[in-house]
Amino acid sequence: MQEAKTNTAKRGTFSSGFGVLAATLGSAVGLGNIWKFPYLTGANGGAGFLLIYLLATLVIGLPVMMAELSVGRQARSNPITALQKLAPKGQPWWLIGAAGMIAAFLILSFYSEVVAWVYAYVFKAIGGSILSNDRHVTEAAFNAMIGNPVQSLLWQWGVLIFIGGILLLGVTKGIEALAKKLMPLLFLLLLVLCAVSLSLDKASEGLAFLFSPDFSKITASAILTAMGLAFFKLSLGMGAMLTYGSYFRDDQNIPMTTVRVMAADLCVSMLAGMAIFPAVFTFGFAPAAGPALVFITIPAVFSQIPMGQLLMIAFFVLAAIAATGAMLSLTEVPVVILHERLNISRRRATLLTVLSLAILGSTCALTNNVLADFKLFGLNMFDLYDFISSNVILPAGGILLAVFVGWVWGKEKFADALSNHGKLNNQTVTRGALFLLRYVSPVLTLLVMLKGLNVL
Ligand code: PFF
């Protein structure tokens, strides 16, 4: 007990209930809420897709997140050591942690480049250079930016240095303190943007795109997409939740926190959709997904709204906040692994992580310019890292973790962890989560993986 206490004090913990919620939500809320979720919902049948997504988060997202958080808190270690500590001697379950670290490096390599564009666009919105209601102009501006290797590299390295700087401040004074300030601001900006967008002429068309149920679009492929999205959205299978769990306080109610994070994350996604699509439809643009939506359509849309420049700045600040919280949680994974496994200071571990990411990430910064023709397995580096992490490592990590908690760590220990050693009376929740982890989540996640690999 004494040892556990000193260990906890040395590692740092999130200091308050709100801090835990803000940081964990900060990890879940990312660019996925802004450029993935709203579009996928609209394109796959609106309300029907929403319902399936909700089911997917309930049967895959929630149990796997509870599993990650409880394993992390129980072991109070980085993902590799945590699984070594909890697994029976000699069984290589720690490979889940190692795979999470590889996924973290790959995801961060391309994600840091997209975050770099978002940061750059905050300044471009302030300077007014992307203010044009002509989609061709905003498209040319975007292509000019990503086509410039020096700009791409410098913005990416700037983002990495910024994230590294926050992580150097530590878990409590860095991650938690920032999340507590930024998450409320994110909600405020979202509400303002939503109010403006919903007051526009053709707001109802945007809402219809998002929500009107079209059950004919609910195909097997849409269902698998919803399940994959639930996984990515809640930052699962990449070691992030496992790491954040290791900073949870002993008295934190894990099932309750998980439900709140899921609900708030869903809320952000829907508000983002309600801020974006009414405006897109009002000005006659086609709904798009991904980078085209955020960097090309959005500037053209906001350029036509009264006070549009201000709203555009608000939009990119919002996206930057979302991206920063997600990136912090994922960068913390290699930092804490290197710090604890190599026994080097947190400072050195952060420097090493940032440096490695600057090198590996530069292959993504250069994907749209110098390395445009460089391909492996038919994919450029940006898409290759995305493919390996999203379609192979994340689902595989999720399946193995569910199997580990459900079958190896087992009922008693999982129940003990979720109930804060018997202090909470939540046996029904535990029983439900265990059932899903044993029989449902691994099978469904395997289907998502097979679809990602084009086997299904
Ligand atoms: N939950 C994040 C999202 O929906 O955008 C996923 C994520 C991506 C987390 C990249 C962390 C990260 F670095």
Boltz pocket constraint, residues with backbone or C-beta under 6 A from the ligand:
constraints:
  - pocket:
      binder: B
      contacts: [[A, 27], [A, 28], [A, 29], [A, 30], [A, 31], [A, 32], [A, 33], [A, 107], [A, 108], [A, 111], [A, 232], [A, 233], [A, 234], [A, 235], [A, 323], [A, 326], [A, 327], [A, 328], [A, 329], [A, 330], [A, 331]]
      max_distance: 6.0
